Amino acid sequence: MRDRPSRRLRAVLVLALLASSLPRASAEMQKLQVGEITISYPAGLESAAKELAKAAEKTIPPRREKFLQVQRAYSDGKALSKRITDLMGAPENAETPRWVISSYSTIFDAMSGMFDDLRIYRESDLRKSGGLSEGPVRLMLDAQDQFQLKMDFSTKGGSLGKAFMPFTVGDDGRFRTQGGALQEALAERYDRVTEMSPVPMHEAAEGVLVRELRFNHPFARWFNEGTATWVMLRLIAEVAPSLVADARRVSLPGPKESSVRSKVNLLAWPLDTFVPASVPPEDRVVVQADYQFSAEAVDRMLRDKPEALAGIVGKLKGKPSPDSDAICEAITQVTGRDAKGILMEYVPDYVRTGLKDGAPKSLLDQARQKVLSREDSEAVKLLSRLLEITPSDYAARLHLACAMRKAGTPRDESERQIALSAALMSLQKYAAFDPVVPDAESEYVVGRLAQQLGDNARAKDILERVLKLNPDHADAQSALKEIESGKAPVFGAEKGDRASPP
C-alpha cells in the first residue's frame, strides 16, 4: 500500500512543466549569479542567460517564499501532525499524518533546488544524447518527438539529490516557451510547484479519516475529500498566509468547474478504488470538478466554525463506516446547518426530483421487465440511472451486474458492480439476492459476490453450478482457480491509495 503515491500527489511528484529539452550537465557550463539564483549555461549562450536572469529576478523570489513557508512547516512534522489531528478531533490518530509529513519533507527539500538552480541547454545537444536522467530529473522523447520533463522523487535508487529547473533554447538561441514571454513561462512553471505544495497536508488529513478512523463508505468520498481540503486550507492560512489565495483558487470551483456543475453528483461519487477504469473525455472535467465541489460543500457546512470538525468526527468515530446520511446528521447536530440540503445542491436535478418522486422503485420495475423480455441493454440504462439516485442500493447494483454480463458490457464494469455491492453489504444488514432470471450469468454474479464477501465454500458451490449450465464459462473457471489458489478477488487493486509516498 505504501509504495504508491495517491493520484493527486503524483501531480506534485511528476511535474510535466512544459515541453523541454536538456542534456546532462557538462563541465563546460558557465554560471551567472543573480541573488540566490544560479544560472548555468553552455558557452555562447551568455545573452540567453542574461535574459533568463532578468525574468527570474522578477518572477521567482515571491514564489520561492511561498514554497519555503510550506517547506518550513513540513520540516516540523510533529507539530504539523499535531495541528492536523487536533483540528480533526483525533489526537490519538497521529501515526498516518506524521508518516506522510515526514516522507514528503524529504521530497520538498529536494524540490527546493528548482528555485535556485536554473540551467540552460541547447535542444540539439539533447537530441544527440537521447535524453536525460540526472538526480530527480528525467527527460525522454514522447510520441510527438518532444522531450518531456518529469521530476522523479522516488528513493528506490538511493538518495534523492537536489532538483533543478531546466530551460532549453534552439540553435537560434531562443527559449522554448511554447508561446508567450519568457517571464510568463516562468510564472506558469513556478505557480504549478507552489500551488501543489500544500497537497501533502490534504493527504495527511485524508489519511486520518480513511486509514485511522476507517471512514471508507464507498459513497462518502465527498466528505473525506472535502474535509481534507478544508483542513489543508485552514493550515495554509496558518503556515503560509501568502499562499491562501492560490490554494483556494486551485481547491475551490472556478469557471471551468462551474460550467459542469449540473452534471456533478457528489452523492454517487465513489471511492477511487471503485472508479471506472476509463472515463469518456467529455466526463473528465466532471470527475475533476468533484474535488472542487466537495471542498466547497464542506466549506459551506463548516464555514466560520473551525472547532466544529472535531465535534463531528467525535460523533462518527468508533462506529461502522458512516454513509452520507450519518455524516450529514452529525454535521447538522454540531453546526445547526442543513448539511443534507447543502449536499443535495451538488447533484443533478433528476436526482433531487427522483428522490422526491419515488423514481428508484419505478426504474427498478421497468428494468425487471426489460430483463424478462431480454432487453438487457435497456435494463442497464435504467439501472444505471437508478443508481445515480440511490447509489448505495446493493441489490440494484447486482441486478445491473447481471444485465451488464448479458448485454455484453466489458467485464471490468460488471466486476466493479459486484465489488461495490460486496463493499456496501459488508457495512450493513443485507438480505439474500434473487436474480430476475436465474441463468448462468446471474448465477455467476451471485457466486462472485459470495467470493467477494469471503464465503468461498458457497462461492465454489455456485460457480460449479454455473459450469454445469455452461461448461465453457471462462469467468467461472477463473474464479474457481482463484478460490483453489487461495487468492482473494480484488477489483481496482492499488488504485487510489490514500496518503502513500513513493
N, C-alpha and C positions, 0 to 999 in steps of 0.2 A: 504493500500500500504506500509506503513512504519513499518509493523510488521514482515517483512520477509527480511533476508539478500539476496543480489544478489547471483547468483550461484557461481561466482568466489570467493566472500568474505567468503562463507561458508568454503572454504578451510582454511581460517585463523581461523575461529571461531570453527570449528570442526577439530581438529588435530588428525588424526589417525596415530600416530607417529611410532608405531611398536606394534606387539602383546605383551602385557604387562599384569602384574597382580599385584594387591596391595590391602591389606585390609585397613580398616580405621586405621588412625594413633592411636597409643595407648600410654599410659603413660610410658610404659617400653622402649620406643625408646631412644637410646643413640645418642649422637651428636659428630661429628667431624668437626672442623672448618678449612677451607683451604682458606685463604684470605677472600674474601667476600662470599664465598660459604659455606653453612651449609649442612652437610650430616647427615641425621637421619637414624638410622638402629636398628634392634632388637638386643637384647643381643645374643652374639655368632657369630655375623657377622662382627666383627671388621676387619678381613682381607679383606672382600669384600668392606668395607667402605674405607679402605686404597687404594685398587685397583681402586675404583671409583674416589677417590680424586686425584690420580696420573694422571688419564686420563682427569679428569675435569679441572685440573690446566693448562693443555696444550691446551685444546680444547675450553673451554667456554669463557674465557675473551675476545678474539678478536671478537667473535660472539656477546657477550653481548654488546660490544662497538658499533657495527653496529646497533643493535637493539635500544640502548639508544639514538643514534643520531636521529633516526626516531621518537622515543617516544618524545624527546625534541621538535621536530618540531610540533608534534601533540598537545603538551601542550600549544602552542601559536596558537590556531586555527584561530584567527582573522587574524594574519599576514600571515599564510599559505594560508588561503582562498583568501586573497587579492592578493597574488602572483599568485594563480591559475587563478583568473578572469582577472587580468591584462595581464597575458600571453596569455589568450584566447580572449582578446579584449572585455570582457563583465563585466566590473567592477560593473555595476548595477545589476548583477545577482549573488550576493554573498550568498543568503539565503541557497541554497542547499549545497554548499561546507562547509559553516560554520556549518550547522547542521550535515553533515557527519563527519567532522573532530572532532567536539565536542563529538559526540556519541562514536566514536572509540578511542578517547583519554582515556576515562574511561576504555575501554576494554584493551588497551595496557598497562595501569597502572597495571591492574590485571595480564596480561601476563608476565610482568617483573619478577614475582616471580619464573617463570620456570628457570631463570638463576642463582638464588642464593639459592633456596630451593630444594635440591635433597633428595629423600627418597628411601630407600631400603626396600623391603618386600619379605617375603617368599611366594612362589607360593601356597604352601599347606595351608597357613593361609587364603589366599583369597578364596580358594575353600570352606573352612569352613564357611566363612562369606557370600559367594554367590555374592559378587560384592561390588561396592563402589559408593557412592555419597557424596562427601566431597568438599564443595566450588564449584569451577568450574569443578572439576574433576569428570568424570563419567566413570565407568568401568563395563561392563557386558559381560556375556558369549555370543559368537556368535554361528552361526550354526555349526562351526567346533570345538566347545567346547574349544575355545580360548578366553581369556579375551582381549577385545579391548578397548584401551584408547581413550577417547574423551574429549575435553575441551568445556564445555557449558558456554558461556559468556552472556547468556540472563539474563535480570534483572527482569524477571517476579516474581521470588521468593524473591526479596529484593536486598540487596547489593551484589556485585559480590564476594568479597573476593579474596585473592591472590591465584594464581595458583601455583602449584609445579610440579616438574618433577619426575615421579616415575621410579624406576628400580627394576626388580624382579630377584630373584635367586631361583634355585631349592633347594631341600633338601640337595644337594651336595655342596651348597654354590656358585655355578657358575651362572654368569649372563646369562639371556635370551636375547641374542642379535641377534638371527636369523642368525647366521653365521658371521664371521669376528671378528676382535678385538674389544674390548670394546671402545677404542678411536675412531675407525671408526664409531661405532654405535652412539656415542655421536655427532660426527661431522654431521652425517646424520640427526639426530633429530634437532639439533640447526640450521643447514643450512635451514631446512624446515621453521622454525619460522622466521629467518632473511630474507629469500628470499621472503616471503609473506608479510612482514611488510610494504612495500610501497603501497600495493594494495588499501587501502582507498584513496590514492591520485588519483589513476585511477578512483575510483568510484565517487569521488568528481568532477573531470573534466567531466566525462561522465554525471553526473547529470546536469551540466551546459548545455550541449548540448541537452540532452533529456528532462529534466524536465523544465528547464528555457527557452531555445531557441526553444524547440519543433522540434528539428531535428529528426523526428521519421518516416521518409520514410521507408517502410518495407524492402527495399533493399539498404539502405545506411549504414548498420551496420558497414561495413568495415571502414568507415570514423570515426564513433563515437568511436569504439573500438580502432582503430589505433591511433586516435588523443589523446584519454585519456591516452593510454600507452606512447605516445610521451611526453605528459605533465608530466606524472609521472617520466619518465626518466630524463627530464630536472630538475625537482625539487629534485630528489635524488642526482643529481650532485651538487646541491647547499647545501642541508641539511645533506647529509650523503655520502660524496665522497668515503669512503671506501666500500660502498655497490654498487657502479656503475657497476662494472664488474659482480657481482652476478645478479643484476637486469636486465642487458642487456642479460645475458646468459639465464635467465628464460623467458624473454619477447620476444626475437627475435628467429627466426628459428634456430634449431640445426640439427644434422644429422638425428634424428628421423623424424622431420617435413620435412626436405628436401627430404626424401625418398618418400613422398607422394605429393610433390608439383604439379605434373602433374594432380592430382585429385582435387586440390583446386580450388574453383570457388568463388572468393570474390564478383563478380558481382551479384551472385544469393544467397549470404549468407543472410538469413532472420533475422529479429529481433527475439530475444529469445522467444517472445510471439508466434511466428509462427513456431518454430522449431518442427518437428515431435515428437510425444510422445515417440517413441522408435527409436533408431538408431542401425542398424546392427553392430555387433562387428568390422567388417572389415572397417567400416566407422568412427569409433570413433576417430582414430588417425587423420583423415582428419578434423573432426569437431574441435578438439583441435588445429590443425595446423592453422585453420582460424585466431585465435587470433594472433599467432606469425607473420603470413604473412601480416595481416592487419597492424600490428605495423611496419613491415619492409617497406611496401609500403608507409605509411605516412612518415616514417623516410626519405625515399629517396626523397619524394616530398618536405619536409621541411628542409632537412639537411643543416646545416650552415646558416639557415635563421630563427632564433628563433622569430624574430619580424613578420614574415610572417603570422603566425596563426591569430593574431589579425586582420590583413587586410582581410584575407579570411572569418573569421567569420563576419566581418563588411559588406562584400558584400552579405552574405547569410541571416543574421538575419533580422527579421521583414517581411520575405516573407513566402509563403507557404513552407512546409517542403521540402527541396531540395532533388532531386534524384541524382544519381551518375553523370549524365551529368552536372547538375548545379554545383555540388561540384567541379568536375574536371575543369570546365570552370573558376570558381573562383580561384582555386589554380594556374592555368596556368596564369591568368591575374596578380596575385600578384607575383608569383615566376619566371615566364618565363619558367617553366618546363612543359613538356608534361605529365600532370597528367593522362589523359585518357590512354596514351600509357603505362605509368607505371602500371596503374591498370590492363590493358589487359595482362600484363605479369603474372598475378595471376588468370588466367582462363585456363581451358583445351584447348588443340589445336582445338578440334572440335567446341568450342565456337567462337574462333577467326576466323576460316575459315568459319563457319556457318554464321557469321555476314557479311562477305565479299561476300559470295556466295548466299545470299538470302534464306538460309535454312529454316527460320521460316515459310515463305509462303508455301514452298513445303511440310514441315511437317504438316502444318495445312490442306492443301488439301488432303494429304494422310490420315490424321486422320478422316476427314469428310467422306471419302469413307469407312473407316473401320467401322464407326458408322452406316452408311447406310446399310452396309452388316452385321450388328450385331456382328462384331468382336471387341467388346468393350475393351477387354484386350489388343489387339494390338493398339487400339486408345490411351489407357492410356500410353503405352510405347512411342508412337510418340509425344504425347502432353507433356509428362514429359521431353523429350529431347528438345523440342521446348522451354520450359520454363527455361531450363538451359542456353539457349542462350539469350532469351528476357524475363527475369523474371517478368517485370512489365506489361506484356500483360494480362490485367484482363479478356478479352474475352476468351483467350485460357485457362485461369485457370477455367473459368466457364464451358467451354466445357470439360475440364478434370474432373471437379466435376461430371458432368452428366455421363461421361463414367465410372468413378470410381463406381458410385452407381449401374450402370447396370452390371459392371464387378464383383461385389461382393467384392470390396475393403473395408477394415474396415472403418466404418462410420467416425471415427475421421479424416481420411485422406481427405475425400470429404468435411467435415465440415471445415477443415483447408483451403482448396482451396477457399471455399465460403467466409470465413472470410478475407483471403488475398485479394480476389477480391474486397470486400467491402472497405477494407482499402485503396487499390490503387485507387478505384473510388472516394473516398472521397477527394483525393488530386488532382484530375484532372477532366477535362470535359470528359463526357462519353456519349456514345450512348446506345440505347436500345440493349439488348442482345437477340438474336434469336437462340434458340437451334437447332441443326441439325434435331433432331426428337422430336417433342413436345408431349412426352408421360408423364406419371405420374411422373417418376423420374426427368425428365428435368424440369417439372413444379414445382416440389418441390424445385429444386435448385434455380429457379427464385424467388419463394416465400420466401425462406430462405434468399436470397440476399436482397430482399426488407426489410425484417425484420432486417437484419444486418445494413442496411442503415437508419433505423429508420422510414420507411414508413409502419407502422403497418396496416393501412387500406388496402393498396394494398396487403400486405403480407397475410392478412386474406382472402381476396377475392381469391387469387391464391391458398392458401392452402386448402380452402374449395373446390375449383375446383379439386384439387388433390384427395380429399376424395370422390368426385363423380366418379372419374375414378377408384379409389381403396379405398373402404371404410375401409379396414384394414391397411392402410398405417400408421404404428406406428409413424414414424418420423414426419409426417404432424400433427398427433394428438398431439404429444408432443409440437411441435412448436406453435400450436394454444393455447394450455394450457399456454405456456409462455406469449403469447400476452394477453390472458384474465387475467392473474395474474399480468400483468404489469412488468414482469421481462424482462430485456434486454438480448438478446442472447450473450453469452460470450464464446469465444474459448481461451483456454490456460489461464484461469483466474489465477492471482497471479504468473504466470511464469515469471522468469527473471526480477523482479522489479529492477530497477537500483538504486544504492546508497541507499539501505534500511537497516539500522541497525536492530538488533533484538528488 
